[in-house]
Amino acid sequence: MAASKLQALWNHPAGPKTIHFWAPTFKWGITIANVADFSKPAENLSYPQQIAVACTGMIWSRYSTVITPKNWNLFSVNVAMAGTGLYQLSRKIQHDFFAEEKLAVVKE
């Protein structure tokens, strides 16, 4: 049974014998790098970079559901990219716009 599932994965149109498997697999590196940046100070984050990560994640996750063959590896990496990009954007916005209000309240 396990051998037949492995063989089905191997022979799938988006399986390991195709670029449709390896491109999203290597794209996980971008998502992992963005997760590693969670410990980075928010003032060092870039709006254009995080907007690009979030938008491409959302656009390509939609695209991955309408192509044939369905590529769930591509879908999952792009959902993760969108999530990490949106999280980083929220950290940057909170730091840039709401941290100043907190400091003003503390100084008064």
Phi and psi in degrees as a GROMACS rama.xvg file:
@    title "Ramachandran Plot"
@    xaxis  label "Phi"
@    yaxis  label "Psi"
@TYPE xy
-64.4528  -37.3399  ALA-2
-64.3886  -38.0657  ALA-3
-69.4896  -35.1695  SER-4
-68.7944  -40.3468  LYS-5
-65.0824  -39.5131  LEU-6
-67.1032  -38.3982  GLN-7
-63.6666  -41.7728  ALA-8
-63.7342  -45.3382  LEU-9
-59.4536  -39.9971  TRP-10
-93.2646  1.89955  ASN-11
-64.3352  146.099  HIS-12
-60.2778  -19.6418  PRO-13
-115.232  30.4998  ALA-14
-86.6203  -176.634  GLY-15
-62.5736  -12.2921  PRO-16
-84.1204  -0.741889  LYS-17
-124.99  162.446  THR-18
-67.5069  -23.8178  ILE-19
-64.8552  -17.127  HIS-20
-93.39  -46.346  PHE-21
-75.4883  -34.8726  TRP-22
-60.3079  -51.8237  ALA-23
-67.6251  -28.911  PRO-24
-63.7877  -44.4637  THR-25
-72.6345  -25.5092  PHE-26
-66.0761  -21.6393  LYS-27
-58.2302  -24.979  TRP-28
-60.0987  -38.0309  GLY-29
-64.7587  -43.0762  ILE-30
-66.1435  -41.1596  THR-31
-64.149  -39.3913  ILE-32
-64.4303  -37.9456  ALA-33
-68.1026  -36.8744  ASN-34
-65.9805  -38.6775  VAL-35
-62.8455  -28.2723  ALA-36
-77.9964  -1.85363  ASP-37
-60.3267  -29.0615  PHE-38
-86.0475  -7.24034  SER-39
-70.9817  141.609  LYS-40
-59.0929  141.204  PRO-41
-62.1124  -29.1592  ALA-42
-68.6718  -17.434  GLU-43
-89.9806  -2.24311  ASN-44
-79.9266  153.614  LEU-45
-110.603  125.913  SER-46
-59.5718  -51.9449  TYR-47
-59.3361  -39.4687  PRO-48
-65.9637  -46.0944  GLN-49
-72.3853  -32.3435  GLN-50
-64.8686  -42.5237  ILE-51
-62.7547  -44.015  ALA-52
-62.6727  -46.2614  VAL-53
-66.5665  -45.4302  ALA-54
-67.6717  -44.0899  CYS-55
-65.0661  -36.1979  THR-56
-60.8681  -44.2298  GLY-57
-68.737  -44.8588  MET-58
-63.4478  -49.3594  ILE-59
-74.402  -24.4106  TRP-60
-68.8577  -37.24  SER-61
-64.8667  -46.4203  ARG-62
-58.2  -40.2234  TYR-63
-67.1687  -15.7545  SER-64
-90.2469  -13.7572  THR-65
-107.181  -8.3184  VAL-66
-83.5813  162.185  ILE-67
-119.576  128.211  THR-68
-78.7555  157.44  PRO-69
-60.6986  131.968  LYS-70
-119.915  94.0972  ASN-71
-74.6505  -24.743  TRP-72
-65.7587  -43.5715  ASN-73
-63.9304  -41.407  LEU-74
-61.8024  -48.8821  PHE-75
-66.6209  -39.6137  SER-76
-66.7448  -35.4607  VAL-77
-75.0958  -33.7473  ASN-78
-64.4071  -41.797  VAL-79
-65.0261  -39.7475  ALA-80
-62.4597  -45.4582  MET-81
-61.3706  -43.3134  ALA-82
-63.1784  -45.1713  GLY-83
-69.3139  -37.1372  THR-84
-64.7583  -42.7564  GLY-85
-66.6878  -37.8445  LEU-86
-63.9705  -45.1568  TYR-87
-64.5158  -38.7617  GLN-88
-62.1675  -41.7222  LEU-89
-64.5015  -38.1898  SER-90
-62.3781  -44.5342  ARG-91
-65.9625  -44.1114  LYS-92
-64.5358  -43.6182  ILE-93
-61.3244  -41.9885  GLN-94
-66.6347  -45.7156  HIS-95
-74.5972  -33.975  ASP-96
-110.571  -27.307  PHE-97
-107.194  -21.004  PHE-98
-67.6555  -34.1712  ALA-99
-65.4926  -37.3246  GLU-100
-64.5637  -40.0745  GLU-101
-63.1461  -42.7715  LYS-102
-65.6162  -38.1503  LEU-103
-65.2181  -38.8798  ALA-104
-67.2692  -39.9089  VAL-105
-67.2033  -38.85  VAL-106
-70.1965  -25.8009  LYS-107
